[in-house]
Amino acid sequence: MTWKILLKDGTRHGISGDIHFETVRGTKRVSPSVIDGDPDTLIHAVEQHEIVLESPHGHHHRAAVEMVSGKWRVVGL
């Protein structure tokens, strides 16, 4: 599925990945999920510390991007 990362400057950037969710204290949030996208965009997202992840259906989720063991992933906040 194609998701979008919304950066603080208002730009949207497409990413791909199988995004999963978990429930934490009664709140649904993004669980750590491996993603693929433009490396420059993902580096910028890491530098921002917090991004908005937009689902293919237009739903918004607070998240962060990180690199773990050489793979990019998104995690819920």
mmJSON file of the N, C-alpha and C atoms, coordinates in Angstrom:
{"data_MODEL":{"atom_site":{
"group_PDB":["ATOM","ATOM","ATOM","ATOM","ATOM","ATOM","ATOM","ATOM","ATOM","ATOM","ATOM","ATOM","ATOM","ATOM","ATOM","ATOM","ATOM","ATOM","ATOM","ATOM","ATOM","ATOM","ATOM","ATOM","ATOM","ATOM","ATOM","ATOM","ATOM","ATOM","ATOM","ATOM","ATOM","ATOM","ATOM","ATOM","ATOM","ATOM","ATOM","ATOM","ATOM","ATOM","ATOM","ATOM","ATOM","ATOM","ATOM","ATOM","ATOM","ATOM","ATOM","ATOM","ATOM","ATOM","ATOM","ATOM","ATOM","ATOM","ATOM","ATOM","ATOM","ATOM","ATOM","ATOM","ATOM","ATOM","ATOM","ATOM","ATOM","ATOM","ATOM","ATOM","ATOM","ATOM","ATOM","ATOM","ATOM","ATOM","ATOM","ATOM","ATOM","ATOM","ATOM","ATOM","ATOM","ATOM","ATOM","ATOM","ATOM","ATOM","ATOM","ATOM","ATOM","ATOM","ATOM","ATOM","ATOM","ATOM","ATOM","ATOM","ATOM","ATOM","ATOM","ATOM","ATOM","ATOM","ATOM","ATOM","ATOM","ATOM","ATOM","ATOM","ATOM","ATOM","ATOM","ATOM","ATOM","ATOM","ATOM","ATOM","ATOM","ATOM","ATOM","ATOM","ATOM","ATOM","ATOM","ATOM","ATOM","ATOM","ATOM","ATOM","ATOM","ATOM","ATOM","ATOM","ATOM","ATOM","ATOM","ATOM","ATOM","ATOM","ATOM","ATOM","ATOM","ATOM","ATOM","ATOM","ATOM","ATOM","ATOM","ATOM","ATOM","ATOM","ATOM","ATOM","ATOM","ATOM","ATOM","ATOM","ATOM","ATOM","ATOM","ATOM","ATOM","ATOM","ATOM","ATOM","ATOM","ATOM","ATOM","ATOM","ATOM","ATOM","ATOM","ATOM","ATOM","ATOM","ATOM","ATOM","ATOM","ATOM","ATOM","ATOM","ATOM","ATOM","ATOM","ATOM","ATOM","ATOM","ATOM","ATOM","ATOM","ATOM","ATOM","ATOM","ATOM","ATOM","ATOM","ATOM","ATOM","ATOM","ATOM","ATOM","ATOM","ATOM","ATOM","ATOM","ATOM","ATOM","ATOM","ATOM","ATOM","ATOM","ATOM","ATOM","ATOM","ATOM","ATOM","ATOM","ATOM","ATOM","ATOM","ATOM","ATOM","ATOM","ATOM","ATOM","ATOM","ATOM","ATOM"],
"id":[1,2,3,4,5,6,7,8,9,10,11,12,13,14,15,16,17,18,19,20,21,22,23,24,25,26,27,28,29,30,31,32,33,34,35,36,37,38,39,40,41,42,43,44,45,46,47,48,49,50,51,52,53,54,55,56,57,58,59,60,61,62,63,64,65,66,67,68,69,70,71,72,73,74,75,76,77,78,79,80,81,82,83,84,85,86,87,88,89,90,91,92,93,94,95,96,97,98,99,100,101,102,103,104,105,106,107,108,109,110,111,112,113,114,115,116,117,118,119,120,121,122,123,124,125,126,127,128,129,130,131,132,133,134,135,136,137,138,139,140,141,142,143,144,145,146,147,148,149,150,151,152,153,154,155,156,157,158,159,160,161,162,163,164,165,166,167,168,169,170,171,172,173,174,175,176,177,178,179,180,181,182,183,184,185,186,187,188,189,190,191,192,193,194,195,196,197,198,199,200,201,202,203,204,205,206,207,208,209,210,211,212,213,214,215,216,217,218,219,220,221,222,223,224,225,226,227,228,229,230,231],
"type_symbol":["N","C","C","N","C","C","N","C","C","N","C","C","N","C","C","N","C","C","N","C","C","N","C","C","N","C","C","N","C","C","N","C","C","N","C","C","N","C","C","N","C","C","N","C","C","N","C","C","N","C","C","N","C","C","N","C","C","N","C","C","N","C","C","N","C","C","N","C","C","N","C","C","N","C","C","N","C","C","N","C","C","N","C","C","N","C","C","N","C","C","N","C","C","N","C","C","N","C","C","N","C","C","N","C","C","N","C","C","N","C","C","N","C","C","N","C","C","N","C","C","N","C","C","N","C","C","N","C","C","N","C","C","N","C","C","N","C","C","N","C","C","N","C","C","N","C","C","N","C","C","N","C","C","N","C","C","N","C","C","N","C","C","N","C","C","N","C","C","N","C","C","N","C","C","N","C","C","N","C","C","N","C","C","N","C","C","N","C","C","N","C","C","N","C","C","N","C","C","N","C","C","N","C","C","N","C","C","N","C","C","N","C","C","N","C","C","N","C","C","N","C","C","N","C","C","N","C","C","N","C","C"],
"label_atom_id":["N","CA","C","N","CA","C","N","CA","C","N","CA","C","N","CA","C","N","CA","C","N","CA","C","N","CA","C","N","CA","C","N","CA","C","N","CA","C","N","CA","C","N","CA","C","N","CA","C","N","CA","C","N","CA","C","N","CA","C","N","CA","C","N","CA","C","N","CA","C","N","CA","C","N","CA","C","N","CA","C","N","CA","C","N","CA","C","N","CA","C","N","CA","C","N","CA","C","N","CA","C","N","CA","C","N","CA","C","N","CA","C","N","CA","C","N","CA","C","N","CA","C","N","CA","C","N","CA","C","N","CA","C","N","CA","C","N","CA","C","N","CA","C","N","CA","C","N","CA","C","N","CA","C","N","CA","C","N","CA","C","N","CA","C","N","CA","C","N","CA","C","N","CA","C","N","CA","C","N","CA","C","N","CA","C","N","CA","C","N","CA","C","N","CA","C","N","CA","C","N","CA","C","N","CA","C","N","CA","C","N","CA","C","N","CA","C","N","CA","C","N","CA","C","N","CA","C","N","CA","C","N","CA","C","N","CA","C","N","CA","C","N","CA","C","N","CA","C","N","CA","C","N","CA","C","N","CA","C","N","CA","C","N","CA","C","N","CA","C"],
"label_alt_id":[null,null,null,null,null,null,null,null,null,null,null,null,null,null,null,null,null,null,null,null,null,null,null,null,null,null,null,null,null,null,null,null,null,null,null,null,null,null,null,null,null,null,null,null,null,null,null,null,null,null,null,null,null,null,null,null,null,null,null,null,null,null,null,null,null,null,null,null,null,null,null,null,null,null,null,null,null,null,null,null,null,null,null,null,null,null,null,null,null,null,null,null,null,null,null,null,null,null,null,null,null,null,null,null,null,null,null,null,null,null,null,null,null,null,null,null,null,null,null,null,null,null,null,null,null,null,null,null,null,null,null,null,null,null,null,null,null,null,null,null,null,null,null,null,null,null,null,null,null,null,null,null,null,null,null,null,null,null,null,null,null,null,null,null,null,null,null,null,null,null,null,null,null,null,null,null,null,null,null,null,null,null,null,null,null,null,null,null,null,null,null,null,null,null,null,null,null,null,null,null,null,null,null,null,null,null,null,null,null,null,null,null,null,null,null,null,null,null,null,null,null,null,null,null,null,null,null,null,null,null,null],
"label_comp_id":["MET","MET","MET","THR","THR","THR","TRP","TRP","TRP","LYS","LYS","LYS","ILE","ILE","ILE","LEU","LEU","LEU","LEU","LEU","LEU","LYS","LYS","LYS","ASP","ASP","ASP","GLY","GLY","GLY","THR","THR","THR","ARG","ARG","ARG","HIS","HIS","HIS","GLY","GLY","GLY","ILE","ILE","ILE","SER","SER","SER","GLY","GLY","GLY","ASP","ASP","ASP","ILE","ILE","ILE","HIS","HIS","HIS","PHE","PHE","PHE","GLU","GLU","GLU","THR","THR","THR","VAL","VAL","VAL","ARG","ARG","ARG","GLY","GLY","GLY","THR","THR","THR","LYS","LYS","LYS","ARG","ARG","ARG","VAL","VAL","VAL","SER","SER","SER","PRO","PRO","PRO","SER","SER","SER","VAL","VAL","VAL","ILE","ILE","ILE","ASP","ASP","ASP","GLY","GLY","GLY","ASP","ASP","ASP","PRO","PRO","PRO","ASP","ASP","ASP","THR","THR","THR","LEU","LEU","LEU","ILE","ILE","ILE","HIS","HIS","HIS","ALA","ALA","ALA","VAL","VAL","VAL","GLU","GLU","GLU","GLN","GLN","GLN","HIS","HIS","HIS","GLU","GLU","GLU","ILE","ILE","ILE","VAL","VAL","VAL","LEU","LEU","LEU","GLU","GLU","GLU","SER","SER","SER","PRO","PRO","PRO","HIS","HIS","HIS","GLY","GLY","GLY","HIS","HIS","HIS","HIS","HIS","HIS","HIS","HIS","HIS","ARG","ARG","ARG","ALA","ALA","ALA","ALA","ALA","ALA","VAL","VAL","VAL","GLU","GLU","GLU","MET","MET","MET","VAL","VAL","VAL","SER","SER","SER","GLY","GLY","GLY","LYS","LYS","LYS","TRP","TRP","TRP","ARG","ARG","ARG","VAL","VAL","VAL","VAL","VAL","VAL","GLY","GLY","GLY","LEU","LEU","LEU"],
"label_asym_id":["A","A","A","A","A","A","A","A","A","A","A","A","A","A","A","A","A","A","A","A","A","A","A","A","A","A","A","A","A","A","A","A","A","A","A","A","A","A","A","A","A","A","A","A","A","A","A","A","A","A","A","A","A","A","A","A","A","A","A","A","A","A","A","A","A","A","A","A","A","A","A","A","A","A","A","A","A","A","A","A","A","A","A","A","A","A","A","A","A","A","A","A","A","A","A","A","A","A","A","A","A","A","A","A","A","A","A","A","A","A","A","A","A","A","A","A","A","A","A","A","A","A","A","A","A","A","A","A","A","A","A","A","A","A","A","A","A","A","A","A","A","A","A","A","A","A","A","A","A","A","A","A","A","A","A","A","A","A","A","A","A","A","A","A","A","A","A","A","A","A","A","A","A","A","A","A","A","A","A","A","A","A","A","A","A","A","A","A","A","A","A","A","A","A","A","A","A","A","A","A","A","A","A","A","A","A","A","A","A","A","A","A","A","A","A","A","A","A","A","A","A","A","A","A","A","A","A","A","A","A","A"],
"label_entity_id":["1","1","1","1","1","1","1","1","1","1","1","1","1","1","1","1","1","1","1","1","1","1","1","1","1","1","1","1","1","1","1","1","1","1","1","1","1","1","1","1","1","1","1","1","1","1","1","1","1","1","1","1","1","1","1","1","1","1","1","1","1","1","1","1","1","1","1","1","1","1","1","1","1","1","1","1","1","1","1","1","1","1","1","1","1","1","1","1","1","1","1","1","1","1","1","1","1","1","1","1","1","1","1","1","1","1","1","1","1","1","1","1","1","1","1","1","1","1","1","1","1","1","1","1","1","1","1","1","1","1","1","1","1","1","1","1","1","1","1","1","1","1","1","1","1","1","1","1","1","1","1","1","1","1","1","1","1","1","1","1","1","1","1","1","1","1","1","1","1","1","1","1","1","1","1","1","1","1","1","1","1","1","1","1","1","1","1","1","1","1","1","1","1","1","1","1","1","1","1","1","1","1","1","1","1","1","1","1","1","1","1","1","1","1","1","1","1","1","1","1","1","1","1","1","1","1","1","1","1","1","1"],
"label_seq_id":[1,1,1,2,2,2,3,3,3,4,4,4,5,5,5,6,6,6,7,7,7,8,8,8,9,9,9,10,10,10,11,11,11,12,12,12,13,13,13,14,14,14,15,15,15,16,16,16,17,17,17,18,18,18,19,19,19,20,20,20,21,21,21,22,22,22,23,23,23,24,24,24,25,25,25,26,26,26,27,27,27,28,28,28,29,29,29,30,30,30,31,31,31,32,32,32,33,33,33,34,34,34,35,35,35,36,36,36,37,37,37,38,38,38,39,39,39,40,40,40,41,41,41,42,42,42,43,43,43,44,44,44,45,45,45,46,46,46,47,47,47,48,48,48,49,49,49,50,50,50,51,51,51,52,52,52,53,53,53,54,54,54,55,55,55,56,56,56,57,57,57,58,58,58,59,59,59,60,60,60,61,61,61,62,62,62,63,63,63,64,64,64,65,65,65,66,66,66,67,67,67,68,68,68,69,69,69,70,70,70,71,71,71,72,72,72,73,73,73,74,74,74,75,75,75,76,76,76,77,77,77],
"pdbx_PDB_ins_code":[null,null,null,null,null,null,null,null,null,null,null,null,null,null,null,null,null,null,null,null,null,null,null,null,null,null,null,null,null,null,null,null,null,null,null,null,null,null,null,null,null,null,null,null,null,null,null,null,null,null,null,null,null,null,null,null,null,null,null,null,null,null,null,null,null,null,null,null,null,null,null,null,null,null,null,null,null,null,null,null,null,null,null,null,null,null,null,null,null,null,null,null,null,null,null,null,null,null,null,null,null,null,null,null,null,null,null,null,null,null,null,null,null,null,null,null,null,null,null,null,null,null,null,null,null,null,null,null,null,null,null,null,null,null,null,null,null,null,null,null,null,null,null,null,null,null,null,null,null,null,null,null,null,null,null,null,null,null,null,null,null,null,null,null,null,null,null,null,null,null,null,null,null,null,null,null,null,null,null,null,null,null,null,null,null,null,null,null,null,null,null,null,null,null,null,null,null,null,null,null,null,null,null,null,null,null,null,null,null,null,null,null,null,null,null,null,null,null,null,null,null,null,null,null,null,null,null,null,null,null,null],
"Cartn_x":[0.831,0.0,0.876,0.387,1.116,0.599,1.5,1.231,1.975,1.709,2.421,2.963,4.149,4.736,4.474,3.895,3.673,4.713,5.559,6.607,6.098,6.835,6.424,6.341,7.042,6.972,5.738,4.901,3.652,3.74,4.937,5.085,4.669,4.198,3.791,4.738,5.161,6.102,5.619,5.537,5.067,6.085,5.58,6.393,5.6,6.26,5.553,5.943,5.063,5.319,4.037,4.178,3.035,2.924,2.132,2.011,1.056,1.507,0.708,0.356,-0.684,-1.118,-1.179,-1.056,-1.181,-2.024,-2.612,-3.382,-2.57,-2.338,-1.57,-2.442,-2.751,-3.616,-4.891,-5.489,-6.76,-6.663,-5.449,-5.257,-4.567,-5.108,-4.516,-3.367,-2.209,-1.066,-0.274,0.593,1.422,2.448,2.522,3.584,4.792,5.985,7.177,6.985,7.089,6.845,7.913,8.473,9.508,8.872,9.561,9.072,10.171,9.771,10.711,10.3,11.267,10.98,12.262,12.129,13.276,14.186,15.461,16.358,16.47,16.508,16.61,15.389,14.217,12.983,12.996,13.426,13.435,14.452,15.586,16.574,15.979,15.3,14.65,13.593,12.845,11.816,12.443,13.592,14.296,14.726,15.221,15.683,14.547,13.325,12.166,11.665,11.995,11.595,10.119,9.245,7.825,7.262,6.531,5.883,4.428,3.676,2.313,2.343,1.819,1.714,0.285,0.11,-1.22,-1.507,-2.603,-2.979,-3.518,-3.631,-4.214,-5.658,-6.309,-7.693,-7.779,-6.619,-6.59,-6.548,-6.456,-6.374,-4.955,-4.849,-3.55,-3.162,-1.867,-1.325,0.0,0.196,1.475,2.51,3.691,4.719,6.103,7.1,8.494,9.141,10.176,10.929,12.292,12.763,14.083,14.71,16.017,16.708,17.225,16.875,17.296,17.868,19.078,19.768,19.751,19.953,20.029,18.691,17.592,16.26,15.5,14.788,13.943,12.671,12.2,10.912,10.206,8.901,8.073,7.536,7.457,6.939,5.93,4.916,3.895,4.375,3.793,4.115,2.918],
"Cartn_y":[-1.179,0.0,1.244,2.28,3.539,4.455,4.857,5.8,7.076,8.125,9.385,9.867,10.456,11.143,12.623,13.272,14.716,15.369,16.187,16.866,18.212,18.801,20.065,21.218,21.101,22.152,22.019,21.013,20.824,19.914,19.419,18.552,17.119,16.413,15.007,14.16,13.031,12.158,10.718,10.038,8.667,7.695,6.736,5.628,4.345,3.227,1.958,1.104,0.22,-0.664,-1.253,-2.296,-2.95,-2.384,-1.34,-0.638,-1.396,-1.627,-2.341,-1.41,-1.778,-0.977,-1.837,-1.181,-1.84,-0.947,-1.524,-0.741,-0.612,0.641,0.929,1.774,1.235,1.922,2.436,1.597,1.933,2.836,3.171,4.052,3.281,3.387,2.734,3.592,2.952,3.672,2.753,3.361,2.623,1.803,0.51,-0.309,-0.257,-0.546,-0.48,-1.294,-0.613,-1.229,-0.782,-1.728,-1.435,-0.72,0.344,1.131,1.305,1.765,2.065,3.394,4.225,5.516,6.212,7.448,8.238,8.48,8.072,8.222,9.659,10.648,12.036,12.445,12.028,12.323,11.653,10.397,9.666,10.261,10.705,11.365,12.651,13.412,14.652,14.343,13.258,12.855,12.488,11.809,11.462,12.74,13.699,14.958,15.736,15.581,16.293,15.683,14.447,13.712,13.292,14.06,13.691,14.051,13.114,13.339,12.906,13.195,12.674,11.625,10.457,9.369,9.354,9.507,9.548,8.225,7.585,6.298,6.511,5.431,5.538,6.065,5.965,6.423,7.828,8.47,9.848,10.014,8.914,9.008,9.413,10.242,10.734,10.084,9.746,9.108,9.775,10.108,10.652,9.534,9.845,8.813,9.453,8.597,8.999,7.981,8.424,7.542,7.301,6.065,5.725,4.648,4.49,3.405,2.443,1.166,0.126,-1.027,-1.408,-2.509,-2.338,-1.095,-0.825,-0.754,-0.788,-0.709,0.474,1.166,2.274,1.719,2.355,1.957,3.162,3.029,4.052,3.499,4.348,3.937,4.972,4.518,5.428,6.184,7.358,8.188,8.29],
"Cartn_z":[0.0,0.0,0.0,-0.633,-0.655,0.442,1.298,2.372,2.056,2.805,2.62,3.963,3.903,5.048,4.826,5.809,5.76,6.653,6.049,6.798,7.308,8.236,8.851,7.859,6.73,5.717,4.831,5.125,4.394,3.183,2.877,1.708,2.042,1.013,1.138,0.294,0.849,0.162,0.267,-0.848,-0.868,-0.303,0.459,0.958,0.741,0.812,0.727,1.931,2.291,3.414,3.941,4.711,5.339,6.752,6.918,8.188,9.107,10.335,11.334,12.486,13.217,14.362,15.605,16.764,18.056,18.954,19.961,20.925,22.201,22.607,23.806,24.721,25.896,26.864,26.215,25.378,24.747,23.53,23.1,21.95,20.832,19.625,18.464,17.946,17.744,17.185,16.26,15.468,14.519,15.282,14.995,15.595,14.654,15.151,14.301,13.016,11.877,10.57,9.587,8.847,7.852,6.662,6.193,5.061,4.026,2.844,1.773,1.157,0.847,0.244,-0.151,-0.606,-1.011,0.2,0.123,1.269,1.788,0.898,1.339,2.162,1.727,2.456,3.821,3.865,5.131,6.11,5.615,6.478,7.045,6.203,6.66,7.717,7.516,8.49,9.831,9.819,11.06,11.788,11.047,11.641,12.295,11.8,12.354,13.657,13.927,15.131,15.135,14.511,14.463,13.101,12.513,11.221,11.345,10.305,10.205,9.116,9.423,8.462,7.952,6.645,6.05,5.344,5.724,5.137,3.722,2.947,1.611,1.643,2.799,2.942,3.522,3.765,4.248,5.758,6.516,7.975,8.383,9.413,9.88,11.2,11.32,12.52,12.869,14.161,14.615,14.6,14.088,13.982,13.913,13.921,13.726,12.801,12.108,11.213,11.84,11.763,12.287,11.419,11.54,10.845,11.904,11.736,12.664,11.85,12.156,11.464,9.948,9.489,8.06,7.345,8.085,7.477,8.034,7.156,7.591,8.168,9.232,9.785,10.386,10.487,11.083,12.387,13.417,14.728,15.203,15.891,16.398,17.62,17.807,18.972,19.889],
"occupancy":[1.0,1.0,1.0,1.0,1.0,1.0,1.0,1.0,1.0,1.0,1.0,1.0,1.0,1.0,1.0,1.0,1.0,1.0,1.0,1.0,1.0,1.0,1.0,1.0,1.0,1.0,1.0,1.0,1.0,1.0,1.0,1.0,1.0,1.0,1.0,1.0,1.0,1.0,1.0,1.0,1.0,1.0,1.0,1.0,1.0,1.0,1.0,1.0,1.0,1.0,1.0,1.0,1.0,1.0,1.0,1.0,1.0,1.0,1.0,1.0,1.0,1.0,1.0,1.0,1.0,1.0,1.0,1.0,1.0,1.0,1.0,1.0,1.0,1.0,1.0,1.0,1.0,1.0,1.0,1.0,1.0,1.0,1.0,1.0,1.0,1.0,1.0,1.0,1.0,1.0,1.0,1.0,1.0,1.0,1.0,1.0,1.0,1.0,1.0,1.0,1.0,1.0,1.0,1.0,1.0,1.0,1.0,1.0,1.0,1.0,1.0,1.0,1.0,1.0,1.0,1.0,1.0,1.0,1.0,1.0,1.0,1.0,1.0,1.0,1.0,1.0,1.0,1.0,1.0,1.0,1.0,1.0,1.0,1.0,1.0,1.0,1.0,1.0,1.0,1.0,1.0,1.0,1.0,1.0,1.0,1.0,1.0,1.0,1.0,1.0,1.0,1.0,1.0,1.0,1.0,1.0,1.0,1.0,1.0,1.0,1.0,1.0,1.0,1.0,1.0,1.0,1.0,1.0,1.0,1.0,1.0,1.0,1.0,1.0,1.0,1.0,1.0,1.0,1.0,1.0,1.0,1.0,1.0,1.0,1.0,1.0,1.0,1.0,1.0,1.0,1.0,1.0,1.0,1.0,1.0,1.0,1.0,1.0,1.0,1.0,1.0,1.0,1.0,1.0,1.0,1.0,1.0,1.0,1.0,1.0,1.0,1.0,1.0,1.0,1.0,1.0,1.0,1.0,1.0,1.0,1.0,1.0,1.0,1.0,1.0,1.0,1.0,1.0,1.0,1.0,1.0],
"B_iso_or_equiv":[0.0,0.0,0.0,0.0,0.0,0.0,0.0,0.0,0.0,0.0,0.0,0.0,0.0,0.0,0.0,0.0,0.0,0.0,0.0,0.0,0.0,0.0,0.0,0.0,0.0,0.0,0.0,0.0,0.0,0.0,0.0,0.0,0.0,0.0,0.0,0.0,0.0,0.0,0.0,0.0,0.0,0.0,0.0,0.0,0.0,0.0,0.0,0.0,0.0,0.0,0.0,0.0,0.0,0.0,0.0,0.0,0.0,0.0,0.0,0.0,0.0,0.0,0.0,0.0,0.0,0.0,0.0,0.0,0.0,0.0,0.0,0.0,0.0,0.0,0.0,0.0,0.0,0.0,0.0,0.0,0.0,0.0,0.0,0.0,0.0,0.0,0.0,0.0,0.0,0.0,0.0,0.0,0.0,0.0,0.0,0.0,0.0,0.0,0.0,0.0,0.0,0.0,0.0,0.0,0.0,0.0,0.0,0.0,0.0,0.0,0.0,0.0,0.0,0.0,0.0,0.0,0.0,0.0,0.0,0.0,0.0,0.0,0.0,0.0,0.0,0.0,0.0,0.0,0.0,0.0,0.0,0.0,0.0,0.0,0.0,0.0,0.0,0.0,0.0,0.0,0.0,0.0,0.0,0.0,0.0,0.0,0.0,0.0,0.0,0.0,0.0,0.0,0.0,0.0,0.0,0.0,0.0,0.0,0.0,0.0,0.0,0.0,0.0,0.0,0.0,0.0,0.0,0.0,0.0,0.0,0.0,0.0,0.0,0.0,0.0,0.0,0.0,0.0,0.0,0.0,0.0,0.0,0.0,0.0,0.0,0.0,0.0,0.0,0.0,0.0,0.0,0.0,0.0,0.0,0.0,0.0,0.0,0.0,0.0,0.0,0.0,0.0,0.0,0.0,0.0,0.0,0.0,0.0,0.0,0.0,0.0,0.0,0.0,0.0,0.0,0.0,0.0,0.0,0.0,0.0,0.0,0.0,0.0,0.0,0.0,0.0,0.0,0.0,0.0,0.0,0.0],
"pdbx_formal_charge":[null,null,null,null,null,null,null,null,null,null,null,null,null,null,null,null,null,null,null,null,null,null,null,null,null,null,null,null,null,null,null,null,null,null,null,null,null,null,null,null,null,null,null,null,null,null,null,null,null,null,null,null,null,null,null,null,null,null,null,null,null,null,null,null,null,null,null,null,null,null,null,null,null,null,null,null,null,null,null,null,null,null,null,null,null,null,null,null,null,null,null,null,null,null,null,null,null,null,null,null,null,null,null,null,null,null,null,null,null,null,null,null,null,null,null,null,null,null,null,null,null,null,null,null,null,null,null,null,null,null,null,null,null,null,null,null,null,null,null,null,null,null,null,null,null,null,null,null,null,null,null,null,null,null,null,null,null,null,null,null,null,null,null,null,null,null,null,null,null,null,null,null,null,null,null,null,null,null,null,null,null,null,null,null,null,null,null,null,null,null,null,null,null,null,null,null,null,null,null,null,null,null,null,null,null,null,null,null,null,null,null,null,null,null,null,null,null,null,null,null,null,null,null,null,null,null,null,null,null,null,null],
"auth_seq_id":[1,1,1,2,2,2,3,3,3,4,4,4,5,5,5,6,6,6,7,7,7,8,8,8,9,9,9,10,10,10,11,11,11,12,12,12,13,13,13,14,14,14,15,15,15,16,16,16,17,17,17,18,18,18,19,19,19,20,20,20,21,21,21,22,22,22,23,23,23,24,24,24,25,25,25,26,26,26,27,27,27,28,28,28,29,29,29,30,30,30,31,31,31,32,32,32,33,33,33,34,34,34,35,35,35,36,36,36,37,37,37,38,38,38,39,39,39,40,40,40,41,41,41,42,42,42,43,43,43,44,44,44,45,45,45,46,46,46,47,47,47,48,48,48,49,49,49,50,50,50,51,51,51,52,52,52,53,53,53,54,54,54,55,55,55,56,56,56,57,57,57,58,58,58,59,59,59,60,60,60,61,61,61,62,62,62,63,63,63,64,64,64,65,65,65,66,66,66,67,67,67,68,68,68,69,69,69,70,70,70,71,71,71,72,72,72,73,73,73,74,74,74,75,75,75,76,76,76,77,77,77],
"auth_comp_id":["MET","MET","MET","THR","THR","THR","TRP","TRP","TRP","LYS","LYS","LYS","ILE","ILE","ILE","LEU","LEU","LEU","LEU","LEU","LEU","LYS","LYS","LYS","ASP","ASP","ASP","GLY","GLY","GLY","THR","THR","THR","ARG","ARG","ARG","HIS","HIS","HIS","GLY","GLY","GLY","ILE","ILE","ILE","SER","SER","SER","GLY","GLY","GLY","ASP","ASP","ASP","ILE","ILE","ILE","HIS","HIS","HIS","PHE","PHE","PHE","GLU","GLU","GLU","THR","THR","THR","VAL","VAL","VAL","ARG","ARG","ARG","GLY","GLY","GLY","THR","THR","THR","LYS","LYS","LYS","ARG","ARG","ARG","VAL","VAL","VAL","SER","SER","SER","PRO","PRO","PRO","SER","SER","SER","VAL","VAL","VAL","ILE","ILE","ILE","ASP","ASP","ASP","GLY","GLY","GLY","ASP","ASP","ASP","PRO","PRO","PRO","ASP","ASP","ASP","THR","THR","THR","LEU","LEU","LEU","ILE","ILE","ILE","HIS","HIS","HIS","ALA","ALA","ALA","VAL","VAL","VAL","GLU","GLU","GLU","GLN","GLN","GLN","HIS","HIS","HIS","GLU","GLU","GLU","ILE","ILE","ILE","VAL","VAL","VAL","LEU","LEU","LEU","GLU","GLU","GLU","SER","SER","SER","PRO","PRO","PRO","HIS","HIS","HIS","GLY","GLY","GLY","HIS","HIS","HIS","HIS","HIS","HIS","HIS","HIS","HIS","ARG","ARG","ARG","ALA","ALA","ALA","ALA","ALA","ALA","VAL","VAL","VAL","GLU","GLU","GLU","MET","MET","MET","VAL","VAL","VAL","SER","SER","SER","GLY","GLY","GLY","LYS","LYS","LYS","TRP","TRP","TRP","ARG","ARG","ARG","VAL","VAL","VAL","VAL","VAL","VAL","GLY","GLY","GLY","LEU","LEU","LEU"],
"auth_asym_id":["A","A","A","A","A","A","A","A","A","A","A","A","A","A","A","A","A","A","A","A","A","A","A","A","A","A","A","A","A","A","A","A","A","A","A","A","A","A","A","A","A","A","A","A","A","A","A","A","A","A","A","A","A","A","A","A","A","A","A","A","A","A","A","A","A","A","A","A","A","A","A","A","A","A","A","A","A","A","A","A","A","A","A","A","A","A","A","A","A","A","A","A","A","A","A","A","A","A","A","A","A","A","A","A","A","A","A","A","A","A","A","A","A","A","A","A","A","A","A","A","A","A","A","A","A","A","A","A","A","A","A","A","A","A","A","A","A","A","A","A","A","A","A","A","A","A","A","A","A","A","A","A","A","A","A","A","A","A","A","A","A","A","A","A","A","A","A","A","A","A","A","A","A","A","A","A","A","A","A","A","A","A","A","A","A","A","A","A","A","A","A","A","A","A","A","A","A","A","A","A","A","A","A","A","A","A","A","A","A","A","A","A","A","A","A","A","A","A","A","A","A","A","A","A","A","A","A","A","A","A","A"],
"auth_atom_id":["N","CA","C","N","CA","C","N","CA","C","N","CA","C","N","CA","C","N","CA","C","N","CA","C","N","CA","C","N","CA","C","N","CA","C","N","CA","C","N","CA","C","N","CA","C","N","CA","C","N","CA","C","N","CA","C","N","CA","C","N","CA","C","N","CA","C","N","CA","C","N","CA","C","N","CA","C","N","CA","C","N","CA","C","N","CA","C","N","CA","C","N","CA","C","N","CA","C","N","CA","C","N","CA","C","N","CA","C","N","CA","C","N","CA","C","N","CA","C","N","CA","C","N","CA","C","N","CA","C","N","CA","C","N","CA","C","N","CA","C","N","CA","C","N","CA","C","N","CA","C","N","CA","C","N","CA","C","N","CA","C","N","CA","C","N","CA","C","N","CA","C","N","CA","C","N","CA","C","N","CA","C","N","CA","C","N","CA","C","N","CA","C","N","CA","C","N","CA","C","N","CA","C","N","CA","C","N","CA","C","N","CA","C","N","CA","C","N","CA","C","N","CA","C","N","CA","C","N","CA","C","N","CA","C","N","CA","C","N","CA","C","N","CA","C","N","CA","C","N","CA","C","N","CA","C","N","CA","C","N","CA","C","N","CA","C","N","CA","C"],
"pdbx_PDB_model_num":[1,1,1,1,1,1,1,1,1,1,1,1,1,1,1,1,1,1,1,1,1,1,1,1,1,1,1,1,1,1,1,1,1,1,1,1,1,1,1,1,1,1,1,1,1,1,1,1,1,1,1,1,1,1,1,1,1,1,1,1,1,1,1,1,1,1,1,1,1,1,1,1,1,1,1,1,1,1,1,1,1,1,1,1,1,1,1,1,1,1,1,1,1,1,1,1,1,1,1,1,1,1,1,1,1,1,1,1,1,1,1,1,1,1,1,1,1,1,1,1,1,1,1,1,1,1,1,1,1,1,1,1,1,1,1,1,1,1,1,1,1,1,1,1,1,1,1,1,1,1,1,1,1,1,1,1,1,1,1,1,1,1,1,1,1,1,1,1,1,1,1,1,1,1,1,1,1,1,1,1,1,1,1,1,1,1,1,1,1,1,1,1,1,1,1,1,1,1,1,1,1,1,1,1,1,1,1,1,1,1,1,1,1,1,1,1,1,1,1,1,1,1,1,1,1,1,1,1,1,1,1]
}}}
